[in-house]
Amino acid sequence: MARITRRAALRKPAKSGTEFRLEYLNRHRFERQSFDKAIIVTGATENHGFHLPMGTDTFAAYAVAEETAKRVDGALLLPPIPFGVSDQLMPFPFTITLTAETLAQVIFEVAESCLVQGIRKLLLVNGHGGNNSAIDVAMRKIRRLYPDVKMAASLAWWISGPKLLPEGTFAKDYGIGHAGEAETSTALYLVPDYVDMDAAKGEWPASPKEVRLLATIPELSVSGATGDPTPATAEKGRLLVTALADYLARFIKEMDRTGWKFNRENWSFLDR
């Protein structure tokens, strides 16, 4: 893709309206609004045990991103990227995977398209841990080629989200997992008709907590899920999505206020 031309760089971003989801905007509606930032969502399509739908990672990340966009001005929400780096789950049906190199290039080209269209602030919301290395490569490439671009990423909502809620909301050791309590709660909130709690089953891999064990998912789990999904509730899912969206919206508003300067002093509000 060609680098940003002077003409493209001078193109002004399209007065805020009610619709911010790109796929629902036509050209006239887009041009009547003003977007100065875009939210990119990365998910996955992969096995989530016997009880959760394959698109859980994408549904969750997109919901957090959508609720975040509702809370801030000028945020354009892009359609989610539904495939991620899911090679560890390929033994389970019906997982679809990209290589890290492919996903990094897709993220880069989506981001670069936003830059060509005049948007210089990007927030990436990720729904799948396997995507993190590709996201890192893509973001570093963007910053290297376009130093004026401001970027941030929420890489692991399933880890950061529960920390925003009262202690004990989720089980300390296996409340997260893969298709565990947190993800199952989120799915019960977002897509309850596609969750089969009768098939929900807890599995606890016997791996050390302080050392990362590089094992395949089939070595750790019969179902492809880890953790205990049985205490999950839709209310916990609602609290989780709301807390994450509130947090990210506060982050974006503070970054807008300070000109997106990466200064720890500007972020102290997040600790309150």
URFENVEN-V752561 format. One line per field, one symbol per residue. phi: phi as a letter, one per 30 degrees, with the letter a starting at -180 (. if undefined). psi: psi as a letter, one per 20 degrees, with the letter a starting at -180 (. if undefined). burial: b if it has 16 or more other C-alpha atoms within 10 Angstrom, else e. Layout:
phi = ???
psi = ???
burial = ???
This chain:
phi = .dddddddddddee.ecccbdedcccddddddcbccbbccccbabaebicccddceddedddddddddddcbdicccdedddcbdbddcddcdcdcbcdddddedddedddddddddjcccbcccccbdddddddddddddddddbdddcbbbcdbddcdeeddceejdbeddbdcicidddddddddddbedcccddcdbdbbddbddcbdcdcddedcaddjcbjcddddbdddddddddddddddddeddddddcihddbeddcedddd
psi = pqrprgghhipqq.opahpjogiiprgghgiiropjqqppppbqorpmbiiqqhjghgggghgggghghhiqqjppoqqqoiqankhhjhipqmppqqqhgggghggghgghhgghjjpippppoqjphiighhgggghhgghghmhippqqpohmhighghiirqpigqpggkieaokbggghgghhggmhijpnihippppopmqqhippomqqghhhphijqqaoihjqqhghgghgggggggghggggghhghjklpmphhijhhhi.
burial = eeebeeeeeeeebbeeeeebbeeeeeeeebeebbbbbbbbbbbbbbbbbbbbbbbbbbbbbbbbbbbbbbbbbbbbbbebbbbbbbbbbbebeebbbeebeebbbbbbeebbbbbbbbbbbbbbbbbbbbbbebbebbbeebeeeeeeebbbbbbbbbeebbbeeeeebbbeebbbbbbbbbbbbbbbbbbeeebebeebbbbeeeeeeeeeeeeebeebbebbbbbbbbbbbbebbbbbbbbbbbebbbbbebbeeeebeeeeeebeeeee
